[in-house]
Amino acid sequence: MKKENQRVKLTKRIFKDSLIEILKEKAIYNIKVKELCDKAELNRTTFYKYYENIYDVLADIEYDVLKDSEQCISEIENICENQIKNTLYKQLCNIQKNKDIYYLLLINSADNEFYEKLMKKTIDFLKNKIEQTNIDLKENYEYIFSYIIAGTIDIIKKWLYENGTLDANHITNLIYDLSNKILGIAQN
């Protein structure tokens, strides 16, 4: 894949930011390329140079978010247990910083499949991590991880819905403590 130069990255960023703004007002299927181009103050020729349709822009936004999530997961894979909380905190700060994007993708369901994509990557990571430990969750581990991830995402959704009124450290401790309690109970 050809590496994008700064101008291409900036142009795509403008389209993505513009789509996020329009998605606050309208559903994705009601947005026309002309409307996006007008919002971005770029012409249609430029749009079609990089994208085929509006859904391609949304896919690009999702890709960025999933890439950030994968980066967080890879950091967790390479650190010891007591640093997981710090990495979770870092991810929550990133979510808070990009709350408009996460709000649209998780709460307004701009793409219903995004939630599943986000959960699958995290569940796969957790399964691999548990297999490397002495924790025996028996055959229920997929259910347990689905429960933990769905609960975590719902906590994040509530936090975003409330516009991040609680700080990221509070939410980090809540998620971390609840997940550890669930895993502790599941081992028994």
C-alpha positions as CSV (number, residue, x, y, z in Angstrom):
1,M,0.0,0.0,0.0
2,K,1.3,3.4,-1.0
3,K,2.2,5.7,1.9
4,E,0.0,8.8,2.0
5,N,1.6,12.2,1.9
6,Q,0.6,15.1,4.3
7,R,-1.8,16.7,1.8
8,V,-3.7,13.4,1.2
9,K,-3.9,12.8,5.0
10,L,-5.1,16.4,5.6
11,T,-7.7,16.1,2.8
12,K,-9.0,12.8,4.1
13,R,-9.1,14.3,7.7
14,I,-11.2,17.2,6.4
15,F,-13.7,14.8,4.8
16,K,-13.8,12.6,8.0
17,D,-14.3,15.6,10.3
18,S,-17.0,17.0,8.1
19,L,-18.8,13.7,8.0
20,I,-18.7,13.5,11.8
21,E,-20.3,16.9,12.0
22,I,-23.1,16.0,9.5
23,L,-23.7,12.7,11.3
24,K,-24.6,14.7,14.4
25,E,-27.7,15.9,12.5
26,K,-28.5,13.2,10.0
27,A,-28.3,9.5,9.5
28,I,-25.6,8.2,7.2
29,Y,-28.0,7.0,4.5
30,N,-29.5,10.6,4.2
31,I,-26.1,12.2,3.4
32,K,-25.2,13.0,-0.2
33,V,-21.6,13.4,-1.5
34,K,-22.4,17.0,-2.5
35,E,-23.5,17.9,1.0
36,L,-20.3,16.4,2.4
37,C,-18.2,18.3,-0.1
38,D,-20.0,21.5,0.7
39,K,-19.3,21.0,4.4
40,A,-15.7,20.1,3.8
41,E,-15.3,23.0,1.3
42,L,-13.8,20.6,-1.1
43,N,-15.0,19.6,-4.6
44,R,-16.5,16.4,-5.7
45,T,-13.5,15.5,-7.9
46,T,-11.3,15.6,-4.8
47,F,-13.8,13.4,-2.9
48,Y,-13.9,10.8,-5.7
49,K,-10.2,10.8,-5.9
50,Y,-10.1,9.1,-2.4
51,Y,-13.6,7.6,-1.9
52,E,-16.3,6.0,-3.9
53,N,-19.1,6.9,-1.5
54,I,-20.1,8.2,1.9
55,Y,-19.8,4.8,3.5
56,D,-16.1,4.6,2.5
57,V,-15.5,7.8,4.6
58,L,-17.3,6.1,7.5
59,A,-15.2,3.0,7.0
60,D,-12.0,5.1,7.1
61,I,-13.2,6.7,10.4
62,E,-13.9,3.2,11.8
63,Y,-10.5,2.0,10.6
64,D,-8.8,4.8,12.5
65,V,-10.7,4.0,15.7
66,L,-10.0,0.3,15.5
67,K,-6.4,1.0,14.7
68,D,-6.2,3.0,18.0
69,S,-7.9,0.2,19.8
70,E,-5.4,-2.4,18.4
71,Q,-2.5,-0.1,19.4
72,C,-3.9,-0.1,23.0
73,I,-4.3,-3.9,22.9
74,S,-0.8,-4.4,21.6
75,E,0.6,-2.2,24.5
76,I,-1.3,-4.4,27.0
77,E,0.2,-7.5,25.4
78,N,3.7,-6.3,26.0
79,I,3.3,-5.1,29.6
80,C,2.9,-6.7,33.0
81,E,-0.3,-7.0,34.9
82,N,0.0,-3.9,37.0
83,Q,0.4,-1.7,33.9
84,I,-2.9,-2.8,32.3
85,K,-4.8,-0.1,34.3
86,N,-2.5,2.6,33.0
87,T,-3.1,1.4,29.4
88,L,-6.8,1.3,30.0
89,Y,-6.6,4.9,31.3
90,K,-4.7,5.9,28.2
91,Q,-7.4,4.4,26.0
92,L,-10.2,6.1,27.9
93,C,-8.4,9.4,27.6
94,N,-8.2,8.8,23.9
95,I,-11.9,8.0,23.8
96,Q,-12.6,11.2,25.8
97,K,-10.4,13.3,23.4
98,N,-12.3,11.8,20.4
99,K,-15.7,11.6,22.1
100,D,-17.6,12.8,19.0
101,I,-16.4,9.9,16.9
102,Y,-17.0,7.3,19.7
103,Y,-20.4,8.8,20.5
104,L,-21.4,8.4,16.9
105,L,-20.0,5.0,16.4
106,L,-21.2,3.5,19.8
107,I,-24.3,5.4,20.7
108,N,-25.8,6.8,17.5
109,S,-25.0,3.5,15.6
110,A,-23.7,5.1,12.4
111,D,-22.6,1.6,11.7
112,N,-24.1,-1.3,13.7
113,E,-21.3,-3.6,12.8
114,F,-18.6,-1.4,14.5
115,Y,-19.6,-2.5,17.9
116,E,-19.1,-6.2,16.9
117,K,-15.7,-5.4,15.3
118,L,-14.5,-3.6,18.4
119,M,-15.7,-6.4,20.7
120,K,-14.2,-9.2,18.5
121,K,-10.7,-7.7,18.6
122,T,-10.8,-7.3,22.4
123,I,-12.3,-10.8,23.0
124,D,-9.7,-12.4,20.8
125,F,-7.0,-10.6,22.8
126,L,-8.5,-11.6,26.1
127,K,-8.8,-15.3,25.1
128,N,-5.1,-15.3,24.1
129,K,-4.1,-13.6,27.3
130,I,-6.0,-16.0,29.5
131,E,-4.6,-19.0,27.6
132,Q,-1.1,-17.8,28.7
133,T,-2.1,-17.7,32.4
134,N,-3.1,-20.3,35.0
135,I,-6.7,-19.0,35.1
136,D,-9.2,-21.7,34.3
137,L,-12.5,-20.3,33.1
138,K,-13.5,-23.7,31.7
139,E,-15.7,-23.6,28.6
140,N,-17.4,-20.4,29.6
141,Y,-14.6,-18.0,28.8
142,E,-16.2,-16.6,25.6
143,Y,-19.4,-15.8,27.5
144,I,-17.4,-14.3,30.4
145,F,-15.4,-12.1,28.0
146,S,-18.5,-11.1,26.0
147,Y,-20.1,-10.1,29.3
148,I,-17.0,-8.0,30.4
149,I,-16.6,-6.3,27.1
150,A,-20.3,-5.5,26.6
151,G,-20.4,-4.2,30.2
152,T,-17.3,-2.1,29.5
153,I,-18.7,-0.7,26.3
154,D,-21.9,0.1,28.0
155,I,-20.0,2.0,30.8
156,I,-18.2,3.9,28.1
157,K,-21.4,4.6,26.2
158,K,-23.0,6.0,29.4
159,W,-19.9,8.0,30.1
160,L,-20.0,9.5,26.6
161,Y,-23.8,10.1,26.9
162,E,-23.2,12.1,30.1
163,N,-20.4,14.0,28.2
164,G,-17.6,12.6,30.4
165,T,-18.8,14.2,33.6
166,L,-16.7,11.7,35.6
167,D,-13.0,11.8,34.9
168,A,-11.2,9.1,33.0
169,N,-9.4,7.8,36.1
170,H,-12.7,7.1,37.8
171,I,-14.0,5.2,34.8
172,T,-10.7,3.3,34.5
173,N,-10.9,2.2,38.2
174,L,-14.5,1.2,37.8
175,I,-13.9,-1.0,34.7
176,Y,-10.7,-2.5,36.0
177,D,-12.2,-3.4,39.4
178,L,-15.5,-4.8,38.0
179,S,-13.6,-6.9,35.4
180,N,-11.2,-8.3,38.1
181,K,-14.2,-9.2,40.3
182,I,-15.9,-11.0,37.5
183,L,-12.8,-12.9,36.6
184,G,-12.2,-13.8,40.2
185,I,-15.8,-15.1,40.6
186,A,-15.5,-17.0,37.3
187,Q,-12.5,-18.9,38.5
188,N,-14.3,-20.3,41.5
